[in-house]
C-alpha cells in the first residue's frame, strides 16, 4: 500500500505536494547465483513469474525541479512537447496514423534534445489496460497496462544484440560510434493513477543490475532486472500532462555519462480508484556522427 507523504531527498526541496511514499517491486534475488526466471512472450500472451520483493521508497515529484535532471547527468529528462494531430484524437489507437504523424514528430524532438544525427524508432506501445494485466493469463498482451517492476529494457549486451537483430547490415559501422536507446513516454490523458517513476542513474550501481532473459518464439532478448538498494533515488512528475514527455535512457555506449535509468510504474493510493492510466511510449535507437 502507498501513503501520501511530503518528504525530501538530500539536496532537494521538499515543497512538492506530489511527493509520495510508495512501494517499488524489485527483483528478489535468491543469492545462490541462479538466473532470474525468464519472461516468455508468445503471440498475444506474456508470462512473467519472476520473483519480486516490495521495498518502500520515497518517490520525489520533480515539479518545479524539471531543469535539474538531464539525460546525460541523470539518465532521464522531462521535456515539454505539444502535439496535436489526427492520431491523438483517437488515443493513438490507429497504428498507421501514429507511424505517419507521431513518429516523425518524435524523431525531430529526440534530435533537438540530444543533437543526434539519426533516430530509428523500433517499437511503440499504447498502454491503457489494468494494473494487473500480467496476471490475466492468455491474451493479456491485448490489454497492456503499467508494469509494476523495476527494470531496464535492455542490458548492455542486450542493446548490442538488439541492434544487430534490427539493423544487421549497418550494425558494425554503427557500433563504432556513440549510440543510445532512449524511451519517450507521454500521457494520453493526465496521469495520476499508476504513474511512471525513474531512478537517478547516478544512484544505481552496476552491482544492482541483474541480466534477465525475455524469450520470444524466434529469438531472445536480454534486459536488466534490479535489486533493491537504499541508495536508489526515485522521481516522477505528479499529474504528468500530455504535453510533458519523459525521456529516459535504457542504454548509452558512452561510459562517461549516465548510461541507463531503471524505471517502473508504482501505485499511488491517493488515486487508486481513478480510471486506468493511458500512455504512449516509443523506443528509439539514437545515433551520433562522433564516437
C-alpha positions in Angstrom: 0.0 0.0 0.0 1.2 3.5 -0.7 0.9 6.5 1.6 0.6 10.2 0.7 3.6 12.0 2.1 5.6 15.1 1.7 9.3 14.2 2.3 12.5 15.3 0.7 15.6 13.8 -0.8 19.1 15.0 0.2 19.9 18.3 -1.5 16.5 18.9 -2.9 13.5 20.9 -1.8 10.6 19.0 -0.2 7.9 21.5 -1.1 6.0 19.4 -3.6 2.7 18.0 -2.6 3.2 15.2 -5.2 6.0 13.5 -3.2 4.8 10.1 -2.1 6.0 7.1 -0.1 5.3 4.1 -2.2 6.2 0.5 -2.9 8.7 -0.4 -5.7 8.8 -4.1 -6.7 12.4 -5.1 -7.1 13.9 -8.4 -8.1 14.0 -10.9 -5.2 17.5 -12.3 -5.8 17.8 -15.7 -4.0 21.5 -15.1 -3.6 22.5 -18.6 -4.9 23.8 -17.5 -8.3 20.8 -18.7 -10.2 19.5 -16.6 -13.1 16.1 -14.8 -12.9 13.1 -16.6 -14.2 12.8 -15.8 -17.9 9.8 -13.8 -19.2 8.1 -15.6 -22.1 6.4 -13.7 -24.9 4.3 -15.7 -27.4 1.6 -14.4 -29.6 -0.9 -12.4 -27.6 0.4 -13.6 -24.2 3.2 -12.7 -21.9 4.2 -14.9 -18.9 6.1 -13.2 -16.2 6.6 -15.2 -13.0 9.8 -13.6 -11.9 10.1 -13.2 -8.1 9.8 -9.7 -6.7 10.2 -8.1 -3.3 8.5 -4.8 -2.5 10.5 -2.1 -0.9 9.2 1.2 0.5 10.8 4.3 -1.1 10.1 8.0 -1.4 9.2 9.0 -5.0 10.0 12.6 -5.4 7.9 14.9 -7.5 10.1 16.9 -9.9 7.5 19.7 -10.4 9.5 22.9 -10.3 12.7 21.0 -10.5 12.4 19.8 -14.1 15.5 21.6 -15.3 17.6 19.8 -12.6 17.6 16.5 -14.4 19.1 15.7 -17.8 19.7 12.6 -19.9 23.4 12.6 -19.6 23.6 13.6 -16.0 20.8 11.5 -14.5 19.6 9.2 -17.3 16.2 11.0 -17.7 14.7 14.3 -18.7 11.3 15.8 -18.8 10.6 18.0 -21.9 7.6 19.9 -23.0 6.3 19.0 -26.4 2.9 20.0 -27.8 1.5 17.5 -30.2 -2.0 18.0 -31.8 -2.6 15.7 -34.8 -5.2 13.4 -36.1 -3.8 10.3 -34.4 -4.1 11.9 -31.0 -7.9 12.3 -31.3 -8.5 8.5 -31.0 -5.9 8.0 -28.2 -3.2 6.9 -30.6 -5.1 3.7 -31.4 -4.6 3.9 -35.2 -1.1 2.4 -35.7 -0.8 3.6 -39.3 -1.6 7.2 -38.3 0.8 7.0 -35.3 3.6 5.9 -37.5 2.8 8.6 -40.1 2.2 11.5 -37.8 3.6 10.8 -34.3 6.8 9.0 -35.2 8.3 11.9 -37.3 7.4 14.4 -34.6 9.2 12.4 -32.0 12.2 11.9 -34.3 12.5 15.7 -34.5 12.1 16.0 -30.8 14.8 13.5 -30.0 17.2 15.1 -32.4 16.6 18.5 -31.0 17.1 17.4 -27.4 20.1 15.1 -27.9 21.9 16.6 -31.0 21.8 13.1 -32.6 22.1 12.7 -36.4 19.7 9.8 -36.7 16.8 8.4 -34.7 15.4 5.0 -35.5 12.1 4.1 -33.8 11.9 0.3 -33.4 8.9 -0.1 -31.2 5.8 1.8 -30.0 3.2 0.9 -27.4 0.0 2.3 -26.2 -0.9 1.2 -22.6 -4.5 1.6 -21.4 -5.1 -1.6 -19.5 -5.5 -2.7 -15.9 -2.7 -2.7 -13.4 -2.8 -6.5 -13.0 -2.7 -7.2 -16.8 0.3 -9.6 -16.4 -2.0 -11.8 -14.3 -4.8 -12.0 -16.8 -3.5 -15.1 -18.5 -3.8 -16.0 -22.2 -4.4 -12.9 -24.4 -3.1 -10.5 -21.7 -0.9 -8.6 -24.3 -4.1 -7.2 -25.9 -4.8 -5.2 -22.7 -1.4 -3.8 -21.8 -1.2 -1.8 -18.6 1.6 -0.4 -16.4 4.5 -2.6 -15.4 5.0 -2.6 -11.6 8.5 -3.9 -11.6 11.8 -2.0 -11.6 13.6 -2.9 -14.8 15.7 -1.6 -17.7 14.5 -2.7 -21.2 18.0 -3.6 -22.4 21.2 -4.7 -20.7 24.5 -3.6 -22.3 24.8 -6.9 -24.1 21.1 -6.9 -24.9 21.3 -3.5 -26.5 24.1 -4.6 -28.9 22.3 -7.8 -29.8 19.1 -5.9 -30.5 21.0 -3.5 -32.8 22.4 -6.5 -34.6 18.9 -8.0 -34.9 17.2 -5.0 -36.2 19.9 -3.3 -38.3 22.1 -6.3 -39.3 23.7 -4.7 -42.4 24.6 -1.5 -40.6 25.4 -2.8 -37.1 29.2 -3.0 -37.4 29.5 0.6 -38.6 27.0 1.9 -36.1 28.8 0.2 -33.2 31.9 2.2 -33.9 30.2 5.5 -33.0 28.2 6.6 -29.9 24.6 5.4 -29.8 21.8 5.1 -27.3 18.5 3.6 -26.7 16.0 6.2 -25.3 12.3 5.7 -24.5 9.9 8.6 -24.8 6.9 8.3 -22.6 3.8 10.5 -22.9 0.5 10.5 -21.1 -2.5 10.4 -23.4 -4.6 11.8 -20.5 -3.2 13.4 -17.4 -1.7 10.7 -15.2 -2.5 10.2 -11.6 -3.1 6.5 -11.3 0.0 4.3 -11.6 2.5 7.0 -12.6 5.9 6.2 -14.1 8.9 6.6 -11.9 12.6 6.7 -12.9 15.7 6.2 -10.8 18.6 8.6 -11.0 21.2 6.7 -12.8 24.0 8.0 -10.5 22.4 6.3 -7.5 22.2 2.8 -9.2 25.4 0.8 -9.2 26.3 -1.9 -11.7 26.0 -4.4 -8.9 22.3 -3.6 -8.6 21.6 -4.8 -12.1 20.9 -8.5 -13.0 20.8 -9.7 -16.6 17.4 -11.3 -17.4 16.1 -13.2 -20.4 13.0 -12.4 -22.4 12.2 -15.3 -24.7 10.3 -14.9 -28.0 9.4 -17.8 -30.3 12.2 -16.9 -32.7 14.8 -15.1 -30.6 15.8 -13.9 -27.1 16.5 -10.5 -25.7 18.4 -9.5 -22.6 17.1 -6.9 -20.1 18.1 -5.9 -16.7 16.1 -6.5 -13.6 17.0 -4.5 -10.5 18.0 -5.5 -7.0 16.9 -3.2 -4.1 19.3 -0.6 -2.6 18.8 2.2 -0.1 21.0 4.3 -2.3 18.4 4.5 -5.1 16.6 7.8 -5.6 13.3 7.7 -7.5 11.5 10.5 -9.2 8.3 11.2 -11.1 6.1 14.1 -12.4 3.0 14.4 -10.4 -0.1 14.7 -12.6 2.0 14.5 -15.7 0.3 16.1 -18.7 0.0 15.1 -22.4 2.4 17.9 -23.4 5.1 16.6 -20.9 7.3 13.8 -22.4 9.5 11.8 -20.1 12.7 10.7 -21.9 14.8 8.1 -20.2 17.8 6.0 -21.2 17.9 2.3 -21.4 21.4 2.3 -22.9 24.3 4.6 -23.8 27.5 3.3 -25.4 29.4 6.2 -23.7 30.8 5.3 -20.3 31.4 9.0 -19.3 27.7 9.8 -18.8 24.6 8.3 -17.2 24.2 5.1 -19.2 20.8 3.7 -18.0 17.9 4.6 -15.8 15.7 1.9 -14.1 12.0 2.7 -14.3 8.7 1.3 -13.0 5.1 2.2 -12.6 4.0 2.5 -9.0 0.7 2.6 -7.2 -0.3 5.9 -5.6 -3.1 5.2 -3.1 -4.3 8.7 -3.4 -5.5 7.9 -6.9 -6.1 4.1 -6.7 -9.8 4.4 -7.7 -9.3 6.5 -10.8 -9.6 5.1 -14.4 -6.8 3.1 -15.9 -3.7 5.1 -16.9 -3.4 5.8 -20.6 0.0 6.4 -22.2 2.1 6.0 -25.3 5.8 5.2 -25.4 8.2 4.9 -28.2 11.5 3.2 -28.1 14.3 4.6 -30.2 17.9 3.9 -31.2 19.7 7.2 -31.3 22.9 7.6 -33.3 25.6 10.2 -33.5 28.2 11.1 -36.0 31.1 11.2 -33.5 32.4 8.4 -31.4 
